[in-house]
C-alpha cells in the first residue's frame, strides 16, 4: 500500500531554507524576510481571534442590561429611563472588561453613552426626524453629538411629548439589541473563518507532548542470585495418653460411731479434764 504524504504539503516552517529566491535579493535576507512574514501573520491572526472573542463577551454583558432598561421604560415610563441614565453616568460601577487597557471604560460608562445616544435620537424623532437604515436623519444629515438635542430635553418632558418619546425610546433600544444580535452572528462567522485558515498550515504551535513522563520497571534479580527458600520444619505434635480407667482407691469403712466416741469427738478443744474422763 503506498504511503500518503499529502498532509505534509500543509507544513509551514519559519526556518525553511527551500524557498524561491529573488535574483536581486541574497538568500539569507530572503529567508529572514520569510521568517518575519510568517510570524507576523500568525500573531496578527491570533490577536484578531482573541479580539473577536472579547467582543462576543462584551455583547453578552451589555445585552441583558439593555433589556432591563427597556423593561423599566415600559413599566415606569420616561422618568425611569432618565434616572438610570443619570445613575450610570454619575456613579458608574468599577466593573469593566478585562482587556488590560489603561483607560478601559466600565460597563456602566458604555451603557451611559448608549442611553445618551438613544435619548438624543428619540428626541429628534419626536421632532419629526426620519429613520433611514437604522440612522436618524435630520435635514438630510445623521444625528450625532454635534447635532445636539432639542431645547425641551434639558428640563421636564412636556406632557404632549411623553407618549411619543416613550415609543421612540423603545424602538431605538430594540434596534440596538438587533444590532448586537447581527454583530454576534457576524463575529462568530469571522472566528470560524480565521480558525479554519489557522488550521490549514501545520506549524510548531501544533506540536504537543505525547508523553511527559517515563516509567522504568525495576530490575529483577538474576535467578542465580536468588537464595533457595528453606522449607519450614514440621511441628511436633504433643501426644497425651489418657488412661481409660481411673485408679480406684480403697477407703476403709469404720462403720457408725459409738455414743462414747461421738461424745469424745464433740468435746471442745482444750477441755483436757473432760477428755481424760471420757477416755
C-alpha positions as CSV (number, residue, x, y, z in Angstrom):
1,X,0.0,0.0,0.0
2,X,1.6,3.3,-1.0
3,X,2.2,5.9,1.8
4,X,0.2,9.2,1.7
5,X,2.4,12.2,2.3
6,X,-0.2,14.8,1.3
7,X,-0.7,16.2,4.8
8,X,2.9,17.4,4.8
9,X,2.1,19.7,2.0
10,X,0.5,21.9,4.7
11,X,3.7,22.1,6.7
12,X,4.8,25.7,7.3
13,X,8.3,26.2,8.9
14,X,9.7,29.6,9.6
15,X,13.2,28.3,9.2
16,X,12.6,26.6,5.8
17,X,15.5,27.4,3.5
18,X,13.8,25.8,0.5
19,X,12.2,29.0,-0.7
20,X,12.0,30.8,-4.0
21,X,14.7,33.4,-4.3
22,X,14.7,36.8,-6.0
23,X,17.6,37.4,-8.3
24,X,18.2,40.8,-6.7
25,X,18.0,39.6,-3.0
26,X,20.5,37.3,-1.4
27,X,19.3,34.0,0.0
28,X,20.0,34.9,3.7
29,X,18.0,38.1,3.6
30,X,15.2,36.3,1.8
31,X,15.0,33.6,4.5
32,X,14.9,36.3,7.2
33,X,12.1,38.2,5.5
34,X,10.1,35.0,5.0
35,X,10.5,34.1,8.7
36,X,9.4,37.5,9.9
37,X,6.4,37.5,7.5
38,X,5.2,34.1,8.7
39,X,5.5,35.0,12.4
40,X,3.8,38.4,11.9
41,X,0.8,36.8,10.1
42,X,0.5,34.1,12.8
43,X,0.5,36.7,15.6
44,X,-1.9,39.0,13.7
45,X,-4.4,36.2,13.3
46,X,-4.1,35.1,16.9
47,X,-4.7,38.7,18.1
48,X,-7.7,39.1,15.8
49,X,-9.3,35.9,17.1
50,X,-8.8,37.0,20.7
51,X,-10.3,40.4,19.9
52,X,-13.4,38.8,18.3
53,X,-13.9,36.6,21.4
54,X,-13.7,39.7,23.6
55,X,-16.3,41.4,21.5
56,X,-18.7,38.4,22.0
57,X,-18.1,38.5,25.8
58,X,-18.8,42.3,25.9
59,X,-22.1,41.9,24.0
60,X,-23.1,39.1,26.3
61,X,-22.8,41.6,29.2
62,X,-24.5,44.6,27.5
63,X,-27.5,42.8,26.0
64,X,-29.3,41.9,29.3
65,X,-28.7,45.5,30.6
66,X,-30.4,46.9,27.5
67,X,-33.3,44.5,28.0
68,X,-33.5,45.7,31.7
69,X,-33.7,49.4,30.7
70,X,-36.4,48.6,28.0
71,X,-38.5,46.7,30.6
72,X,-38.2,49.5,33.1
73,X,-39.2,52.0,30.4
74,X,-42.3,50.1,29.5
75,X,-43.3,49.7,33.2
76,X,-42.3,53.1,34.7
77,X,-42.0,55.5,31.7
78,X,-39.5,58.1,30.7
79,X,-38.6,59.2,34.2
80,X,-37.1,55.8,34.9
81,X,-35.0,55.9,31.7
82,X,-33.6,59.3,32.7
83,X,-32.9,58.1,36.3
84,X,-30.9,55.0,35.1
85,X,-29.0,57.1,32.6
86,X,-28.1,59.6,35.3
87,X,-27.0,57.0,37.8
88,X,-24.7,55.2,35.3
89,X,-23.2,58.5,34.3
90,X,-22.6,60.0,37.7
91,X,-21.7,56.9,39.8
92,X,-20.7,54.0,37.5
93,X,-19.6,50.7,39.0
94,X,-15.9,49.7,38.6
95,X,-16.8,46.5,36.7
96,X,-15.2,46.5,33.2
97,X,-13.9,44.2,30.5
98,X,-10.5,42.6,31.3
99,X,-8.7,44.0,28.3
100,X,-5.7,45.3,30.2
101,X,-6.1,48.8,28.5
102,X,-5.2,51.7,30.7
103,X,-8.3,53.8,30.1
104,X,-10.7,50.9,29.6
105,X,-14.3,52.3,30.2
106,X,-16.6,50.4,32.6
107,X,-19.8,48.6,31.5
108,X,-21.8,51.4,33.2
109,X,-19.9,54.1,31.3
110,X,-20.6,52.3,28.0
111,X,-24.3,51.9,28.8
112,X,-24.5,55.6,29.8
113,X,-23.1,56.6,26.4
114,X,-25.5,54.3,24.7
115,X,-28.5,55.6,26.5
116,X,-27.4,59.2,25.7
117,X,-27.4,58.4,22.0
118,X,-30.8,56.7,22.3
119,X,-32.2,59.7,24.1
120,X,-30.9,62.1,21.5
121,X,-32.2,60.0,18.6
122,X,-35.6,59.6,20.2
123,X,-35.9,63.3,21.0
124,X,-35.3,64.2,17.3
125,X,-37.7,61.5,16.1
126,X,-40.4,63.2,18.2
127,X,-39.4,66.5,16.5
128,X,-40.0,64.9,13.1
129,X,-36.6,63.3,12.2
130,X,-36.7,60.2,9.9
131,X,-35.0,56.8,10.4
132,X,-33.1,55.6,7.4
133,X,-31.3,52.2,7.5
134,X,-31.2,52.5,11.3
135,X,-29.7,56.0,11.4
136,X,-31.8,59.0,12.5
137,X,-31.6,61.7,9.8
138,X,-32.4,65.4,10.4
139,X,-32.3,67.8,7.4
140,X,-30.5,65.2,5.4
141,X,-27.7,64.7,8.0
142,X,-27.2,62.0,10.5
143,X,-28.0,63.0,14.1
144,X,-24.8,62.8,16.3
145,X,-23.2,64.7,19.2
146,X,-22.6,67.7,17.0
147,X,-26.3,68.0,16.3
148,X,-27.1,68.4,20.0
149,X,-30.6,67.9,21.5
150,X,-33.9,69.8,21.3
151,X,-34.2,72.6,23.9
152,X,-37.1,70.9,25.8
153,X,-34.9,67.9,26.7
154,X,-32.9,69.9,29.3
155,X,-35.9,70.1,31.7
156,X,-39.0,68.1,32.4
157,X,-40.5,66.3,29.4
158,X,-43.7,68.1,28.2
159,X,-46.8,66.0,28.7
160,X,-47.6,66.2,25.0
161,X,-44.3,64.6,24.1
162,X,-44.2,61.8,26.7
163,X,-46.1,59.2,24.8
164,X,-44.2,59.7,21.5
165,X,-40.9,59.9,23.3
166,X,-41.5,56.6,25.1
167,X,-42.4,54.9,21.8
168,X,-39.3,56.3,20.1
169,X,-37.0,55.2,23.0
170,X,-38.4,51.7,22.9
171,X,-37.9,51.4,19.2
172,X,-34.3,52.7,19.4
173,X,-33.5,50.2,22.2
174,X,-34.9,47.3,20.2
175,X,-32.8,48.4,17.2
176,X,-29.6,48.4,19.3
177,X,-30.4,44.9,20.6
178,X,-31.0,43.8,17.0
179,X,-27.6,45.3,16.0
180,X,-25.9,43.3,18.8
181,X,-27.5,40.1,17.6
182,X,-26.5,40.8,14.0
183,X,-22.9,41.6,15.1
184,X,-22.7,38.4,17.2
185,X,-23.6,36.3,14.2
186,X,-21.1,38.2,12.0
187,X,-18.3,37.8,14.7
188,X,-18.9,34.1,15.0
189,X,-18.5,33.6,11.2
190,X,-15.3,35.6,11.3
191,X,-13.9,33.5,14.1
192,X,-14.8,30.3,12.3
193,X,-13.1,31.5,9.1
194,X,-10.0,32.7,10.9
195,X,-9.7,29.4,12.9
196,X,-10.2,27.4,9.7
197,X,-7.5,29.4,8.0
198,X,-5.3,28.9,11.0
199,X,-5.6,25.1,10.8
200,X,-4.7,25.0,7.1
201,X,-1.0,25.0,8.0
202,X,0.9,22.7,10.3
203,X,3.1,24.9,12.5
204,X,5.3,24.5,15.5
205,X,2.3,25.6,17.7
206,X,0.6,22.4,16.8
207,X,3.3,20.3,18.4
208,X,2.1,18.7,21.6
209,X,3.8,16.4,24.1
210,X,2.5,12.8,23.7
211,X,4.2,11.6,26.9
212,X,5.7,13.9,29.5
213,X,6.7,11.2,32.0
214,X,8.5,7.9,31.7
215,X,8.3,4.9,34.0
216,X,11.2,2.4,34.3
217,X,10.3,-1.1,35.5
218,X,12.5,-2.2,38.4
219,X,15.3,-4.7,37.6
220,X,14.6,-8.2,38.7
221,X,17.4,-10.1,40.4
222,X,19.1,-12.9,38.5
223,X,17.8,-16.4,39.2
224,X,21.3,-17.5,40.1
225,X,21.5,-14.8,42.8
226,X,18.3,-15.9,44.4
227,X,18.8,-18.0,47.6
228,X,16.8,-21.2,47.8
229,X,14.0,-20.8,50.3
230,X,14.2,-23.1,53.3
231,X,11.3,-25.5,53.8
232,X,9.6,-25.0,57.1
233,X,10.2,-27.8,59.6
234,X,7.1,-29.8,60.5
235,X,5.9,-29.0,64.0
236,X,5.9,-31.9,66.5
237,X,2.6,-32.8,67.9
238,X,2.4,-33.4,71.6
239,X,0.6,-36.6,72.3
240,X,-1.1,-37.2,75.6
241,X,-2.0,-40.6,76.7
242,X,-5.0,-40.7,78.9
243,X,-5.9,-43.8,80.8
244,X,-9.2,-45.2,80.0
245,X,-9.7,-46.4,83.5
246,X,-9.4,-44.4,86.7
247,X,-7.5,-45.8,89.6
248,X,-9.8,-46.7,92.3
249,X,-8.6,-46.1,95.8
250,X,-9.9,-48.3,98.6
251,X,-11.2,-46.3,101.6
252,X,-11.5,-48.1,105.0
253,X,-15.0,-48.4,106.3
254,X,-15.2,-47.7,110.1
255,X,-18.9,-48.1,110.4
256,X,-21.1,-46.0,112.7
257,X,-19.6,-44.2,115.8
258,X,-20.4,-45.4,119.3
259,X,-22.0,-43.0,121.8
260,X,-18.8,-42.6,123.7
261,X,-16.7,-42.0,120.6
262,X,-19.3,-39.3,119.4
263,X,-19.1,-37.6,122.8
264,X,-15.3,-37.6,122.7
265,X,-15.4,-36.1,119.1
266,X,-17.8,-33.3,120.3
267,X,-15.6,-32.4,123.2
268,X,-14.3,-28.8,122.9
269,X,-10.7,-28.3,122.2
270,X,-8.7,-27.6,125.3
271,X,-11.0,-29.2,127.8
272,X,-8.5,-31.7,129.0
273,X,-10.2,-32.8,132.2
274,X,-13.4,-33.9,130.3
275,X,-11.4,-35.6,127.6
276,X,-9.5,-37.5,130.3
277,X,-12.8,-38.6,131.9
278,X,-14.1,-39.9,128.5
279,X,-11.0,-41.9,128.0
